[in-house]
Amino acid sequence: MGVRTDRGGARRTFAVAAAVTAAALLGGCSVGVPDPAVPGNPPVSSGPATPTITPGHDADAVAARDMPFSAGPALADGVPVGLSEDLAEAPHWKQVVSGAGGTSRYQKSDGCQVSAEVRQNQWPLVAADDRESTAGLFAYLDPTILPAYLKPASLRWGGERGKPGPAVEVLVLERAAKPAGQKAGRATAVMARVFGKAGSSVYVSVSCPTAAALAAAKADIAQWLTVVPPG
């Protein structure tokens, strides 16, 4: 998908939120991803309430295959992705917020916290490809985050829980917990993917007391949290 030129409005939209979320990320808190529509600016169309059918598009075939960054153009134009809430059923986890404004939040008995967000109308973030768009999302929220800081990872892409299934490629930013004796800090990780063709993004932030707890939480997320392919 080509580069959108209307970035000025999106930058104004994120101006305040970016400062807040940047501080939250560096402090180990959950991070939100605001939508790019702002009252007073030309509205971003939300599209039809019911997804349209793209002639010749086989949604089942797309859902049955891995979704690396290079496969982003295989999605139907403007048909959104979703996120499951299955992490609530994982051992030692509980859901504390369910789908409020596109965000679900979870807590684990060891003190880990997860915020899982899905956003639509992300067109101002769309760049040449999904990898570049995703790196741009991180930079939008915190301009100090360079692409070199981001590492590839994957989440589940549809399929049946408990069975091998396709994966969707994401980028991850991790922050280690501060050593003992310094100001309290938590180990954090943020996983994100912008789906340029769909105009959607998913954003999962994890905050844990220790690096070991973070590693276990990430394993739970990889097993239980599913990115739902467009129908």
Solvent accessible surface area in square Angstrom, and as a share of the most:
residue,aa,sasa,rsa
1,M,81,0.36
2,G,53,0.51
3,V,87,0.50
4,R,109,0.40
5,T,133,0.78
6,D,96,0.50
7,R,69,0.25
8,G,39,0.37
9,G,13,0.13
10,A,2,0.02
11,R,141,0.51
12,R,156,0.57
13,T,25,0.14
14,F,2,0.01
15,A,61,0.47
16,V,118,0.68
17,A,26,0.20
18,A,15,0.11
19,A,70,0.54
20,V,95,0.55
21,T,13,0.08
22,A,16,0.13
23,A,66,0.51
24,A,21,0.16
25,L,4,0.02
26,L,99,0.49
27,G,46,0.44
28,G,2,0.02
29,C,79,0.47
30,S,34,0.22
31,V,1,0.01
32,G,26,0.25
33,V,2,0.01
34,P,35,0.22
35,D,64,0.33
36,P,7,0.05
37,A,49,0.38
38,V,49,0.28
39,P,130,0.82
40,G,85,0.82
41,N,46,0.24
42,P,118,0.74
43,P,124,0.78
44,V,45,0.26
45,S,85,0.55
46,S,90,0.58
47,G,42,0.40
48,P,89,0.56
49,A,113,0.88
50,T,102,0.59
51,P,70,0.44
52,T,83,0.48
53,I,164,0.83
54,T,49,0.29
55,P,125,0.79
56,G,90,0.86
57,H,55,0.24
58,D,82,0.42
59,A,26,0.20
60,D,118,0.61
61,A,32,0.25
62,V,10,0.06
63,A,29,0.22
64,A,75,0.58
65,R,129,0.47
66,D,84,0.44
67,M,2,0.01
68,P,48,0.30
69,F,11,0.05
70,S,97,0.63
71,A,27,0.21
72,G,1,0.01
73,P,84,0.53
74,A,38,0.30
75,L,3,0.02
76,A,6,0.05
77,D,84,0.43
78,G,38,0.36
79,V,6,0.03
80,P,54,0.34
81,V,7,0.04
82,G,18,0.18
83,L,32,0.16
84,S,21,0.14
85,E,69,0.31
86,D,38,0.20
87,L,0,0.00
88,A,33,0.25
89,E,107,0.48
90,A,4,0.03
91,P,84,0.53
92,H,130,0.58
93,W,16,0.06
94,K,120,0.51
95,Q,55,0.24
96,V,71,0.41
97,V,48,0.28
98,S,72,0.47
99,G,41,0.40
100,A,60,0.47
101,G,69,0.66
102,G,28,0.27
103,T,9,0.05
104,S,8,0.05
105,R,88,0.32
106,Y,1,0.01
107,Q,67,0.30
108,K,29,0.12
109,S,92,0.60
110,D,62,0.32
111,G,32,0.31
112,C,0,0.00
113,Q,76,0.34
114,V,2,0.01
115,S,0,0.00
116,A,4,0.03
117,E,2,0.01
118,V,28,0.16
119,R,35,0.13
120,Q,62,0.27
121,N,32,0.16
122,Q,0,0.00
123,W,44,0.16
124,P,13,0.08
125,L,4,0.02
126,V,1,0.01
127,A,6,0.05
128,A,59,0.46
129,D,73,0.38
130,D,8,0.04
131,R,109,0.40
132,E,89,0.40
133,S,0,0.00
134,T,0,0.00
135,A,16,0.13
136,G,29,0.28
137,L,0,0.00
138,F,1,0.00
139,A,38,0.30
140,Y,21,0.08
141,L,4,0.02
142,D,5,0.03
143,P,107,0.67
144,T,90,0.52
145,I,3,0.01
146,L,91,0.45
147,P,94,0.59
148,A,78,0.60
149,Y,103,0.39
150,L,14,0.07
151,K,123,0.52
152,P,86,0.54
153,A,39,0.30
154,S,57,0.37
155,L,6,0.03
156,R,34,0.12
157,W,0,0.00
158,G,11,0.11
159,G,58,0.56
160,E,109,0.49
161,R,107,0.39
162,G,69,0.66
163,K,113,0.48
164,P,141,0.89
165,G,40,0.38
166,P,22,0.14
167,A,35,0.27
168,V,0,0.00
169,E,39,0.18
170,V,0,0.00
171,L,5,0.03
172,V,8,0.05
173,L,6,0.03
174,E,88,0.40
175,R,68,0.25
176,A,92,0.71
177,A,31,0.24
178,K,105,0.45
179,P,88,0.55
180,A,110,0.85
181,G,86,0.83
182,Q,110,0.49
183,K,167,0.71
184,A,100,0.77
185,G,28,0.27
186,R,76,0.28
187,A,0,0.00
188,T,3,0.02
189,A,0,0.00
190,V,1,0.01
191,M,9,0.04
192,A,0,0.00
193,R,0,0.00
194,V,0,0.00
195,F,0,0.00
196,G,1,0.01
197,K,59,0.25
198,A,3,0.03
199,G,1,0.01
200,S,0,0.00
201,S,1,0.01
202,V,1,0.01
203,Y,3,0.01
204,V,0,0.00
205,S,3,0.02
206,V,2,0.01
207,S,1,0.01
208,C,0,0.00
209,P,53,0.34
210,T,69,0.40
211,A,69,0.53
212,A,80,0.62
213,A,14,0.11
214,L,8,0.04
215,A,63,0.49
216,A,46,0.35
217,A,0,0.00
218,K,60,0.25
219,A,60,0.46
220,D,28,0.15
221,I,0,0.00
222,A,47,0.37
223,Q,97,0.43
224,W,35,0.12
225,L,0,0.00
226,T,14,0.08
227,V,1,0.00
228,V,66,0.38
229,P,19,0.12
230,P,11,0.07
231,G,89,0.86
